[in-house]
Amino acid sequence: MGNVSLEDIKKLREQLGTGMVDTKNALEEAGGDV
């Protein structure tokens, strides 16, 4: 997962309704900053 935690991905997915891969990629691009 790199520097992005699974919990952060789950939280953001719930908020945005995006897919797992898209959410993970967005978080990695943002440096994990939710």
ZAFIKOL-798316 format. One record per residue: residue in one letter; x, y, z of N, C-alpha, C in turn. Coordinates in steps of 0.001 Angstrom, whole numbers. Layout:
BEGIN
> a	X	Y	Z	X	Y	Z	X	Y	Z $
...
***
This chain:
BEGIN
> m	807	-1207	0	0	0	0	847	1267	0 $
> g	2150	1110	157	2980	2303	182	2789	3066	1468 $
> n	2661	4374	1366	2512	5197	2559	1052	5496	2881 $
> v	142	4806	2242	-1286	5034	2433	-1873	3852	3195 $
> s	-2565	4150	4296	-3131	3062	5090	-4472	2611	4514 $
> l	-4787	1377	4770	-6055	815	4316	-7228	1545	4962 $
> e	-7064	1950	6210	-8126	2691	6905	-8412	4023	6208 $
> d	-7366	4729	5788	-7557	5997	5077	-8303	5776	3768 $
> i	-7953	4701	3069	-8627	4382	1809	-10102	4105	2066 $
> k	-10400	3319	3088	-11792	2988	3409	-12598	4236	3749 $
> k	-12012	5121	4568	-12710	6347	4970	-13016	7223	3759 $
> l	-12024	7397	2898	-12216	8256	1730	-13207	7643	747 $
> r	-13173	6324	598	-14121	5646	-295	-15551	5862	186 $
> e	-15765	5792	1498	-17104	6010	2050	-17586	7425	1757 $
> q	-16679	8395	1862	-17041	9789	1639	-17311	10091	171 $
> l	-16494	9512	-716	-16565	9881	-2127	-17299	8884	-3008 $
> g	-17386	7641	-2558	-18027	6616	-3370	-17186	6200	-4566 $
> t	-15863	6339	-4454	-14975	5970	-5554	-14457	4552	-5379 $
> g	-13856	4020	-6427	-13318	2671	-6382	-12031	2603	-5575 $
> m	-11662	1391	-5204	-10480	1167	-4368	-9205	1679	-5034 $
> v	-8993	1332	-6292	-7760	1717	-6982	-7703	3227	-7185 $
> d	-8815	3829	-7600	-8842	5277	-7803	-8566	6018	-6501 $
> t	-9167	5542	-5425	-8971	6177	-4121	-7526	6042	-3668 $
> k	-6954	4854	-3817	-5559	4609	-3420	-4622	5506	-4218 $
> n	-4844	5586	-5525	-3988	6418	-6374	-4089	7893	-5996 $
> a	-5293	8358	-5722	-5482	9759	-5345	-4778	10061	-4024 $
> l	-4893	9147	-3061	-4226	9351	-1778	-2708	9339	-1928 $
> e	-2195	8467	-2780	-748	8426	-2994	-264	9712	-3649 $
> e	-1028	10233	-4605	-658	11487	-5265	-684	12648	-4284 $
> a	-1609	12588	-3313	-1740	13653	-2318	-800	13440	-1135 $
> g	26	12430	-1199	958	12164	-113	275	11653	1136 $
> g	-903	11052	979	-1633	10515	2122	-2440	11554	2872 $
> d	-2485	12777	2355	-3214	13863	3017	-4690	13791	2664 $
> v	-5498	13362	3635	-6940	13262	3423	-7532	14629	3611 $
***
